[in-house]
Each structure stands twice: as structure tokens, then as C-alpha cells.
Amino acid sequence: MGTMTIDGRKVEFTDEKNVLTVIRNAGINIPTLCYHSEVSTFGACRLCTVEDDRGKTFASCSEQPRDGMVIYTNSGRIKKYRKLIVELLLAAHCRDCTTCVKSGECILQELAHRLGVRDIRFENTREQHEIDDSSPSIIRDPNKCILCGNCVRACEEIQGIGALGFAFRGTEAMVMPAFNKKIAETQCVNCGQCRAFCPTGAISIHTNTDKVFKALADPDIRVVAQIAPAVRVAVGDHYGLQKGRSVMGKIVNALHRMGFDEVYDTTFSADLTIMEEGSELLSRILKGTGPLPQFTSCCPAWVKYMENFHPDKTAHLSSAKSPIGMQGAVIKTYFAHKKHIDPEKIVSVAVTPCTAKKAEIAREELCDAGKLLNIEEMRDNDYVITTKELVQWCQEEGLDLDKITPSKFDSVLGEGTGAGMIFGNTGGVMEAALRTVYRVLEGKEAPADFYQLRPVRGLSNRKEAEVTIAGKKLRVCILYGTAAAEKFLAEDMNGYHFVEVMTCPGGCISGAGQPDCGSVPVSDVVRKKRIQSLYQADEQAERRNSMDNPEIGTIYHEFFKEPLSMLSEKLLHTTYKGK
């Protein structure tokens, strides 16, 4: 603990790791481009430079706080210095700001306005580079890169992948995959956290909205949407509503007004996932039908990571498809039959916080409905639209969600339980599964602590719990970020029964397809509010166990018969590389 003087004001500090944090805690919004508390300090942009009472200047992100320090954050010298930095960055930057996908949200653009940069005195001599659109999830535009290194550190430190790195030196320096490969040729798992950390438009979402527009304009096509659980607690952030507030009813109405014929809740198929994945877990525990621990398979980036780096361990992955994968298969079969619609005339669109879902739906394994119906090349899901794309779409349509009346989901696939809702945050899949496992093994409702399982909640990237069900002790682990998962995989996994892994910090609530909400990436404050909102929705739900969803009961009675049946294995389960 100590005291420093900042701009003439005494400020106390305790265990802050750098001077920058002390300054910000003191209510001074000092600018940065390369600093994020979730990754290592880089100190590249120098925008956080301050001056001490001896005239020494230094990057505040790289300096440890010391008792008695005297600091000036906005002296004339520092103002001039920061303005010059932004001017130099803009000099080597492309100038299509008015049409850039990041326009209005670009931190470099915001800083130029904030610091009063109106003229660029330097000629842009930087070589123009090809845009890389090889990935189905993200687009990489090297011409908009400011070399902050955020994407490099996020990929390496949060995910442990290192698909991006620095190449060359001086004015020739670039961020690129090794050997200048296309991003699709690397070990990239499509999580998109590089986009979430990028302050400019150098990495953006690979959009498919134009194809959805075309489908909506075709009167012969039935366009069906499904909305993932975490979407409901992020859209409102963009409109200045209370952070984390659920606006699902408004989203449903907006999609109907855009022209979607049916709008369904992916929470339904989250409940379906629990029935299948939970039954698979019980089969492995009681009958030894597969190796333990069983890993969840809801996160496509995590599945891809296992295929890329641990193909010898893919047998530990649950064979259950993700909720979006299951819902797509059900739409093209059960839904089409119930509504008497030609499945070839259905376009299925998933609205999701996840960029990796864009890659997931393109997998060969995700066209089982077509195989069942002998319809060549028909996919279970046709397109994925991220939350961020949805918000942009609403703006184009002139729809203000704050003023839209909430609507209910359409029937058949519109029912969901609280268990399905909490899929949107880390630990939610685990908690939902344990509720059902308890019901099956004990033959009765789980106690209250099973509906508020504290050990699996929170923003820690590793959480563990041990629960006793029907005399059996089940050891579970919850992880986010594949770097944390890699550490777990290197340990002795014996004794664990069920492991949940999501790649994005906090789970889907901060997926790379979510709105940025004024910070890059989404802050922990916002994450906590989104998580809190999902748990509140669970607590207020009429039904909180997936087994109690009446539409789940109906679809098993009319179609699948029971979990792990021959038909459910065909449509709701899959295999992975390495198995």
C-alpha cells in the first residue's frame, strides 16, 4: 500500500500491478491501444505514457506503482506526444473510415477525435496487402492493423494456439500467420477472440447477411431462425439499455418484422442436448460405454482444438452435437414434417454470439438431415448470423429495440427451461446436466443447492466441484480458454467424470460475435452482468430441469422415442477426427 500524487491529487493504491491501473482507478481515462488486463503487458502503443516530477516519461502500463511517485497524465508535453502517436498510426493506416465495418466503434478513430487529430502530415508509404477472407469465421485486413499485438497475445495466452505472430521489422513489420499462410491454413479454431481484442477493423466477422437477405426475399422459401441463449443478454447493451438486460422478446419481434417466418429458442435444443449428453454420461459411468472424463462438445472451437492438437483424446468428447447443430437437424426433419413443409424449401438461420459456429455449420458431419432424407447437399443449418451482425441489421432496417414490443417464440420448438438458458455462460452446461443426472439416478427432484451450484459459477477459468448422487461421487471441472484446457489435459485426468470447456472468457456471453459494448474486449463488469441476467432468468423460469420441458417430452414421444435411440444417434450425435 502506498500513496502517489496524480495531477496534483493524492491517490492511495494497494496491490495494483501497474501505474496505469492506479490512474484509471482514480477516475482518469488515460488512452491505450495495446493494454488489456487479461493478457500480458506489451507496451507497444505508448499512448499511456505519463510524465513524472523529474521530467521523465514512461509507459504507465509497464511501470510498477511506488510510494511517493508524482505523476502528470496530461501535461502539454504528453498531449503533444499522444497526438503525434495517433497521427503516425493514421499515416500508415488505410483511410476508408466511413465505410469500414468498425466505423463508429474503432478505438483509433475515437482517439483521433478525442485528441483533436485533424491533419495527417506524413505520407502513407505502407505497402497494400491482400485481404484474407479464407476463414468462414473472420476476415483479416492487414491494411488496418496498427501492430498493437492484441490479437497475437489473445491467441497465444488465452487459447494457447499462436495462429498469429509478428513478422519483419521496422516499417515492414506485420502481424500474420507463420509463413504468411491464409488463416484457414493454420491451427486457428475459429473462436474469434483475436477479433474481440482488435481495436480497429483489422480483424472482422465474416458475414453472410446478404445471403439471408436473398432468402427472405424469396416467397417460395421458409426462413426459420433460432436464437442462442447468450444473445438475449447482449443485444440491449448496444442500445444503451441496462447492461446484461434480457431483451429476447424484442429480438423475436424484430426478426419477425425483418421477414423471418418462424423464430425459435435454441434453449429448446439446449434441453435436448442435456437429454442426449446426460444420457451418454450416465452410460459411460454405469456401463463403461466410453472413456472418462466425458468432455462437453457444445463449443465448436473447443472441438476443433481437440481435433487439431489432441486427436488421440477426441473419444473423450461427447458425441452429442451442439444445441445449434441439434436444432438445425430437427428443423429440417421434425419441424418440416409437423408443418407440412418441403425441407428443401427451408432456410435455417442461427443467431449466435459465436464466430466458430460459422465454421461448425459447414462441417460434413452437420448435414445429417439431408442424409436421412436422401437430399444431397442439404445442410442442417444454412447460415449463422452473430449478435453483432444482428444489431447492424436492426440499424439498417431502422428498428429500435428499445421501442419494440416483445413477442413470444413460435410453437413447436419455442419452449425452453432455465437449464437451457444458462448454457450461455461458463459452468451452465455442467450445472444443467447435473440437475438431470440427479433426477435420473435419484428418481426425485434435486435439492435446492443443485439449482444454485456455486462451485461451478463465476469467471475463474478453472472451477471444480464434487457432488454425490445416489451414493456416487462425481468429480467435475469447468474450464474456459483452451490454454487452461491444455494444462488440464497435461494432468492425470483419472477420477474426473465430466468436464465442460468453452473457449471464450466467461463462455458464450463474451463470444467474439457479441457487441463490443464500449470496450475491447468486453469487460468483466459487463460479463458478470450478462451472467447474472441468465441466472436470474433461470430462477424465474417456470421449469428449471430439461426433463420438464413439455416440447422435449413431445419430440421424444412422436419422433426420437428415447435418448440415444437409433434415430437420435443419426440426427443428434456425430463423430470427430481422431476417433
C-alpha positions in Angstrom: 0.0 0.0 0.0 1.2 3.5 -0.8 0.3 7.0 -2.0 1.2 8.8 -5.2 0.3 12.2 -6.5 -1.6 12.2 -9.8 -2.2 15.6 -11.4 -1.8 17.3 -8.1 -4.2 14.9 -6.2 -3.2 12.4 -3.6 -4.2 8.9 -4.6 -3.8 5.7 -2.5 -3.0 2.3 -4.1 -2.8 -1.2 -2.8 -1.9 -4.1 -5.0 -2.4 -2.6 -8.4 0.0 -4.2 -10.8 0.9 -1.0 -12.7 0.7 2.8 -12.6 -1.9 2.7 -15.4 -4.4 0.8 -13.2 -3.9 3.3 -10.4 -4.5 6.2 -12.7 -7.7 4.6 -14.1 -8.9 3.8 -10.6 -8.5 7.5 -9.8 -11.1 8.3 -12.5 -8.7 9.4 -15.2 -9.5 7.8 -18.6 -5.9 7.6 -19.9 -5.9 6.2 -23.5 -4.4 2.9 -24.6 -4.5 0.7 -27.7 -2.4 -2.3 -26.7 -3.1 -2.7 -23.0 -5.6 -5.3 -21.6 -5.6 -6.7 -18.1 -6.5 -10.2 -19.5 -3.2 -10.6 -21.4 0.4 -9.7 -20.8 1.7 -6.2 -20.9 3.1 -5.3 -24.3 3.8 -1.5 -24.1 3.8 -1.0 -27.8 1.5 1.9 -28.5 2.9 4.3 -25.8 -0.3 6.2 -25.6 -0.5 5.6 -21.9 2.8 7.5 -21.5 2.9 9.9 -18.5 5.5 12.3 -17.0 6.9 12.4 -13.5 8.2 15.4 -11.5 11.7 14.9 -12.8 10.5 15.2 -16.4 11.0 11.5 -17.1 8.4 10.0 -19.4 7.4 6.3 -19.4 4.6 4.0 -20.4 2.3 3.7 -17.3 1.3 0.1 -18.3 4.8 -1.1 -17.8 5.7 0.8 -14.6 5.0 -0.6 -11.1 3.5 1.9 -8.6 5.8 3.2 -5.9 5.0 5.2 -2.8 5.7 8.9 -3.2 5.5 9.0 -7.0 4.4 12.3 -8.6 2.8 11.9 -12.0 1.3 14.1 -14.6 -1.1 12.4 -17.1 -2.0 15.3 -19.3 0.8 17.9 -19.4 1.4 19.9 -22.6 4.3 17.7 -23.4 2.3 14.5 -23.0 -0.7 15.9 -25.0 1.6 16.7 -27.9 3.3 13.3 -27.7 0.0 11.3 -27.7 -1.3 13.4 -30.6 1.8 12.6 -32.6 1.5 8.9 -31.9 -2.1 8.8 -33.3 -1.1 10.9 -36.3 1.7 8.4 -37.1 -0.6 5.5 -36.7 -3.1 7.1 -39.1 -0.4 7.9 -41.6 0.3 4.1 -42.0 -3.4 3.3 -41.9 -6.0 2.9 -44.7 -8.5 5.8 -44.9 -11.8 4.1 -45.7 -13.1 5.0 -42.2 -16.6 6.0 -43.4 -17.2 2.5 -44.9 -15.1 0.4 -42.5 -17.0 -2.3 -40.6 -15.5 -0.8 -37.4 -16.7 2.8 -38.1 -18.2 4.3 -35.0 -16.6 1.6 -32.8 -13.0 1.9 -33.8 -10.8 2.9 -30.9 -8.2 4.5 -33.2 -10.9 6.6 -34.7 -12.3 7.5 -31.3 -8.8 8.6 -30.1 -8.3 10.7 -33.2 -11.4 12.6 -32.4 -10.6 12.8 -28.7 -7.1 14.1 -29.2 -8.1 16.5 -32.0 -6.1 14.9 -34.8 -7.4 16.7 -37.9 -4.5 16.7 -40.3 -2.0 13.9 -41.3 1.3 15.5 -42.1 3.0 12.3 -43.2 2.7 10.4 -46.5 1.4 6.8 -46.3 4.1 4.7 -48.0 3.0 1.4 -46.5 2.5 -1.4 -49.0 -1.0 -2.6 -49.6 -1.6 -6.2 -48.7 -4.2 -8.8 -49.7 -7.3 -9.2 -47.5 -7.5 -12.8 -46.1 -11.1 -14.0 -46.2 -10.3 -17.7 -46.3 -11.8 -18.4 -42.9 -15.6 -18.8 -42.6 -15.5 -17.0 -39.3 -13.2 -14.0 -39.6 -11.7 -11.6 -42.2 -8.2 -10.3 -41.7 -7.3 -7.0 -43.3 -3.6 -6.3 -42.7 -4.0 -2.7 -44.1 -5.9 -1.8 -41.0 -3.5 -3.3 -38.5 -1.8 -0.9 -36.0 0.6 -3.6 -34.7 -0.8 -3.4 -31.1 -0.3 -7.2 -30.8 -3.6 -7.7 -29.0 -4.7 -10.5 -31.4 -1.3 -12.2 -31.0 -1.4 -12.3 -27.2 -5.1 -13.3 -27.1 -4.5 -16.2 -29.4 -1.3 -17.3 -27.6 -2.2 -16.6 -23.9 -5.9 -17.2 -23.7 -6.2 -20.0 -26.3 -2.6 -21.3 -26.3 -2.7 -21.6 -30.1 -0.4 -18.9 -31.6 -2.0 -18.8 -35.0 -0.8 -15.2 -35.4 2.6 -13.6 -34.8 4.8 -10.7 -35.7 7.0 -10.8 -38.9 9.7 -8.5 -40.2 10.9 -5.3 -38.5 10.7 -1.5 -38.6 8.3 -0.1 -41.2 7.9 -3.6 -42.7 6.6 -5.1 -39.5 3.3 -7.1 -39.9 1.0 -9.4 -37.9 0.4 -12.5 -39.9 0.2 -16.3 -39.6 3.5 -18.1 -39.8 5.0 -18.2 -43.4 2.2 -15.8 -44.4 -0.3 -18.6 -44.7 -4.0 -18.0 -45.0 -5.7 -18.1 -41.7 -7.7 -21.1 -42.8 -4.4 -23.0 -43.4 -3.3 -22.5 -39.7 -4.4 -24.2 -36.5 -7.0 -21.5 -35.9 -10.1 -22.8 -34.1 -12.3 -20.0 -35.3 -13.0 -18.7 -31.8 -12.6 -15.1 -33.0 -11.0 -13.8 -29.8 -8.5 -12.1 -32.0 -11.4 -10.1 -33.4 -12.8 -9.4 -29.9 -9.4 -7.9 -28.9 -8.8 -6.0 -32.1 -9.3 -2.2 -31.6 -9.6 -1.5 -35.4 -11.2 -3.2 -38.4 -8.1 -5.4 -39.0 -10.0 -8.5 -37.9 -13.7 -8.6 -38.5 -16.6 -11.1 -38.7 -17.1 -12.9 -42.0 -20.7 -12.0 -42.6 -23.4 -13.9 -44.5 -26.3 -11.5 -44.1 -26.5 -10.8 -47.8 -27.4 -14.5 -48.4 -30.0 -14.4 -45.7 -31.5 -11.2 -47.3 -31.8 -13.1 -50.5 -33.6 -16.0 -48.8 -36.0 -13.6 -47.1 -36.9 -12.0 -50.4 -37.8 -15.4 -52.0 -41.6 -16.1 -51.4 -41.0 -19.8 -52.0 -38.5 -20.1 -49.1 -39.5 -20.6 -45.5 -36.8 -18.9 -43.4 -36.6 -20.1 -39.8 -34.4 -18.5 -37.1 -33.1 -19.9 -33.9 -31.7 -17.6 -31.2 -28.9 -18.8 -28.8 -29.3 -18.2 -25.1 -26.5 -15.7 -24.7 -27.8 -13.4 -27.4 -30.7 -12.2 -25.2 -28.4 -10.6 -22.7 -26.1 -8.8 -25.1 -28.2 -7.1 -27.7 -29.6 -4.5 -25.3 -26.0 -3.3 -24.4 -25.8 -1.8 -27.9 -28.9 0.3 -27.3 -27.8 1.8 -24.0 -30.1 -0.4 -22.0 -29.2 -1.8 -18.6 -26.1 -4.0 -19.1 -27.0 -7.6 -19.4 -30.7 -7.0 -19.5 -32.6 -9.7 -21.4 -34.4 -8.4 -24.5 -35.3 -11.8 -26.0 -38.9 -10.9 -26.7 -37.9 -7.8 -28.5 -35.4 -9.8 -30.7 -38.1 -12.2 -31.6 -40.4 -9.4 -32.7 -37.5 -7.7 -34.7 -36.8 -10.9 -36.6 -40.4 -11.4 -37.5 -40.5 -7.8 -38.7 -37.4 -8.5 -40.8 -39.3 -11.3 -42.6 -38.4 -14.5 -40.7 -41.3 -16.9 -40.9 -40.6 -18.7 -37.6 -38.4 -17.7 -34.7 -37.4 -20.4 -32.2 -35.4 -20.6 -29.0 -32.1 -22.6 -29.1 -32.8 -23.1 -25.4 -35.2 -25.9 -26.6 -32.3 -27.8 -28.2 -30.1 -27.0 -25.2 -32.6 -29.0 -23.2 -32.4 -31.6 -26.0 -28.6 -31.6 -25.7 -28.8 -32.2 -21.9 -31.1 -35.3 -22.5 -28.7 -36.8 -25.0 -25.4 -35.7 -23.5 -26.6 -36.5 -19.9 -27.7 -40.0 -21.1 -24.3 -40.5 -22.7 -22.6 -39.6 -19.5 -24.7 -42.0 -17.5 -24.0 -44.7 -20.0 -20.2 -44.1 -19.7 -20.4 -44.1 -15.9 -22.7 -47.0 -15.4 -22.0 -49.2 -18.4 -18.4 -48.2 -19.4 -19.5 -47.4 -23.0 -16.8 -44.7 -23.4 -13.8 -43.2 -21.7 -14.0 -40.8 -18.7 -14.0 -38.0 -18.2 -16.6 -37.0 -20.8 -15.9 -33.6 -22.3 -18.7 -31.4 -23.4 -19.0 -30.8 -27.2 -21.2 -27.7 -27.3 -18.3 -25.3 -28.2 -17.2 -25.8 -31.8 -13.9 -24.0 -31.2 -13.1 -26.4 -28.4 -13.9 -29.4 -30.6 -11.7 -28.0 -33.3 -8.9 -27.6 -30.8 -9.1 -31.2 -29.7 -9.1 -32.3 -33.3 -6.1 -30.1 -34.1 -3.9 -30.7 -31.0 -5.2 -33.9 -29.3 -6.8 -36.2 -31.9 -5.8 -39.1 -29.6 -8.2 -37.8 -27.0 -11.3 -37.0 -29.1 -13.0 -40.1 -27.8 -13.5 -38.2 -24.6 -15.7 -35.7 -26.4 -19.4 -36.2 -26.1 -20.8 -37.4 -29.4 -23.8 -35.1 -28.9 -24.0 -32.2 -31.3 -24.1 -28.6 -30.1 -27.6 -27.2 -29.4 -27.5 -25.2 -32.7 -26.4 -28.4 -34.5 -29.3 -30.3 -33.0 -31.9 -27.6 -33.7 -30.9 -27.4 -37.3 -31.3 -31.1 -37.8 -34.7 -31.0 -36.0 -35.9 -28.1 -38.1 -35.2 -29.9 -41.4 -36.9 -33.1 -40.2 -39.4 -33.0 -37.3 -40.4 -29.4 -37.8 -40.8 -29.8 -41.6 -43.0 -32.8 -41.1 -45.1 -31.1 -38.4 -45.6 -28.0 -40.6 -46.0 -30.0 -43.8 -43.2 -28.1 -45.5 -40.7 -29.4 -48.1 -37.4 -29.4 -46.2 -35.6 -28.2 -49.4 -37.7 -25.0 -49.1 -36.4 -24.3 -45.6 -33.5 -22.0 -44.9 -32.3 -22.4 -41.3 -30.5 -19.4 -39.7 -28.8 -19.5 -36.3 -28.4 -16.2 -34.4 -25.4 -16.8 -32.1 -22.7 -15.0 -30.1 -20.1 -17.3 -31.6 -18.0 -16.9 -34.7 -16.9 -20.6 -34.6 -20.5 -21.6 -35.4 -19.9 -20.2 -38.9 -17.3 -22.9 -39.3 -19.3 -25.6 -37.5 -22.3 -25.5 -39.8 -20.1 -26.1 -42.8 -18.8 -29.4 -41.4 -19.7 -32.6 -43.3 -20.9 -34.0 -40.0 -23.6 -31.3 -39.9 -25.7 -32.5 -42.8 -27.4 -35.5 -41.2 -30.9 -34.4 -42.0 -30.1 -34.5 -45.7 -28.6 -37.9 -45.4 -31.7 -39.2 -43.6 -34.0 -37.7 -46.2 -31.7 -38.6 -49.1 -31.5 -34.9 -50.1 -28.0 -34.4 -51.4 -26.0 -31.3 -50.1 -28.8 -30.2 -47.8 -27.3 -28.8 -44.6 -28.8 -28.9 -41.1 -28.1 -25.2 -40.7 -27.7 -22.9 -43.7 -26.3 -19.7 -42.2 -25.1 -18.2 -38.9 -25.6 -14.6 -38.0 -23.7 -13.3 -35.0 -25.3 -10.9 -32.4 -23.1 -8.1 -33.7 -24.4 -8.7 -37.3 -28.0 -8.8 -35.9 -27.5 -5.4 -34.3 -26.2 -3.9 -37.5 -29.1 -5.4 -39.4 -31.6 -3.9 -37.0 -29.9 -0.5 -37.6 -30.2 -0.9 -41.4 -33.9 -1.8 -41.0 -34.4 1.2 -38.8 -35.6 -0.9 -35.9 -35.0 0.5 -32.4 -35.2 -2.4 -30.0 -35.9 -0.1 -27.1 -39.2 0.8 -28.6 -40.2 -2.7 -30.0 -42.9 -4.6 -28.2 -41.7 -8.1 -27.0 -43.1 -11.1 -28.8 -43.2 -14.8 -27.9 -41.4 -17.6 -29.7 -43.3 -19.6 -32.3 -44.7 -23.0 -31.2 -43.2 -26.5 -31.8 -39.6 -25.5 -30.9 -40.1 -22.5 -28.8 -40.2 -23.9 -25.2 -37.1 -23.9 -23.1 -36.2 -24.3 -19.4 -34.0 -22.4 -17.1 -31.4 -25.2 -17.5 -31.2 -24.4 -21.2 -30.8 -20.7 -20.6 -27.7 -21.0 -18.5 -25.9 -22.7 -21.4 -24.8 -19.2 -22.3 -22.2 -18.9 -19.6 -19.3 -21.0 -18.4 -20.4 -23.7 -16.0 -24.0 -23.5 -17.2 -23.9 -26.7 -19.3 -22.4 -28.6 -16.3 -25.0 -27.3 -13.9 -27.9 -28.1 -16.3 -26.6 -31.6 -16.9 -26.2 -32.4 -13.1 -29.8 -31.4 -12.5 -31.0 -34.1 -14.9 -28.4 -36.7 -13.9 -29.6 -36.3 -10.3 -33.2 -36.7 -11.3 -32.4 -39.9 -13.3 -30.2 -41.6 -10.6 -32.1 -40.5 -7.5 -35.6 -40.7 -9.0 -36.6 -37.5 -7.5 -36.1 -33.7 -7.8 -32.7 -32.4 -6.9 -32.3 -30.3 -3.8 -32.1 -26.5 -3.9 -28.2 -26.5 -3.9 -28.3 -28.3 -7.2 -30.2 -25.4 -8.6 -27.6 -22.9 -7.4 -24.4 -24.9 -7.7 -21.9 -22.2 -6.5 -18.7 -24.1 -7.2 -19.3 -24.2 -11.0 -20.2 -20.5 -11.2 -18.1 -17.4 -11.6 -15.4 -16.0 -14.0 -12.5 -18.1 -12.9 -11.0 -20.0 -15.9 -10.9 -23.2 -13.9 -13.5 -24.4 -11.4 -14.0 -27.8 -9.8 -16.7 -29.5 -7.8 -17.5 -32.9 -6.3 -21.2 -33.9 -6.0 -22.7 -37.0 -4.6 -25.6 -38.5 -6.5 -27.2 -41.9 -5.5 -24.1 -42.7 -3.4 -21.8 -42.0 -6.4 -19.2 -39.2 -6.1 -18.9 -37.3 -9.4 -16.0 -35.1 -9.9 -16.4 -32.3 -12.4 -14.3 -29.5 -13.8 -15.2 -26.3 -15.7 -12.7 -24.5 -17.9 -12.6 -21.6 -20.3 -9.8 -20.8 -22.8 -8.1 -23.6 -24.4 -4.8 -22.6 -22.7 -6.5 -23.6 -19.4 -7.8 -26.7 -21.0 -4.3 -27.6 -22.3 -3.0 -27.5 -18.7 -5.8 -29.8 -17.6 -5.1 -32.3 -20.5 -1.5 -32.5 -19.4 -2.6 -33.6 -15.9 -3.8 -37.0 -14.7 -7.5 -37.0 -15.7 -8.3 -40.1 -13.8 -11.0 -39.5 -11.2 -12.8 -36.9 -13.2 -16.2 -37.7 -14.7 -17.4 -34.7 -16.6 -15.5 -31.7 -17.9 -17.0 -28.6 -19.5 -14.8 -26.5 -21.8 -15.6 -23.2 -23.6 -13.0 -21.2 -25.4 -14.3 -17.6 -24.7 -13.8 -15.9 -21.4 -16.9 -16.4 -19.3 -18.4 -18.6 -22.0 -20.8 -17.5 -24.8 -21.7 -14.3 -23.1 -18.5 -12.8 -24.4 -18.2 -14.7 -27.6 -16.4 -12.9 -30.4 -19.8 -12.3 -32.2 -21.2 -10.3 -29.3 -21.4 -6.4 -29.4 -18.2 -4.8 -28.0 -20.2 -2.6 -25.6 -17.7 0.3 -25.4 -14.6 -1.7 -24.6 -12.3 -4.1 -26.4 -12.8 -6.8 -25.4 -16.0 -6.9 -23.3 -15.1 -6.0 -19.7 -15.6 -8.3 -16.7 -18.2 -5.9 -15.4 -20.3 -6.5 -18.4 -19.6 -10.2 -18.4 -20.8 -10.5 -14.8 -24.0 -8.6 -15.6 -24.7 -10.9 -18.5 -24.1 -14.0 -16.4 -26.3 -12.6 -13.6 -29.1 -12.0 -16.1 -29.0 -15.6 -17.3 -29.1 -17.0 -13.8 -32.0 -14.6 -12.9 -33.9 -15.9 -16.0 -33.2 -19.5 -14.8 -34.5 -18.7 -11.3 -37.7 -17.1 -12.7 -38.3 -19.8 -15.2 -41.4 -22.0 -14.7 -39.3 -25.1 -15.4 -35.7 -25.5 -14.5 -34.9 -29.1 -15.4 -34.6 -30.1 -19.1 -36.6 -33.2 -18.4 -39.6 -31.0 -17.6 -39.7 -29.2 -21.0 -43.1 -30.4 -22.5 -41.9 -29.9 -26.0 -38.9 -32.2 -25.2 -41.3 -34.8 -24.0 -43.4 -34.4 -27.2 -40.5 -34.8 -29.6 -39.3 -37.9 -27.9 -42.8 -39.4 -27.9 -43.5 -38.5 -31.5 -40.1 -38.7 -33.1 -37.0 -39.9 -31.3 -38.7 -42.3 -28.8 -35.9 -42.0 -26.2 -32.4 -40.6 -25.7 -29.6 -42.4 -27.6 -32.2 -44.2 -29.8 -31.2 -45.1 -33.3 -32.8 -42.0 -34.8 -31.3 -39.7 -32.2 -27.9 -41.2 -32.8 -28.3 -40.4 -36.5 -29.6 -36.8 -36.2 -28.3 -35.6 -32.8 -24.9 -37.2 -32.5 -21.7 -37.2 -34.6 -18.1 -38.2 -34.6 -14.9 -36.3 -34.6 -11.5 -36.5 -36.3 -9.2 -38.9 -34.4 -11.9 -41.2 -33.1 
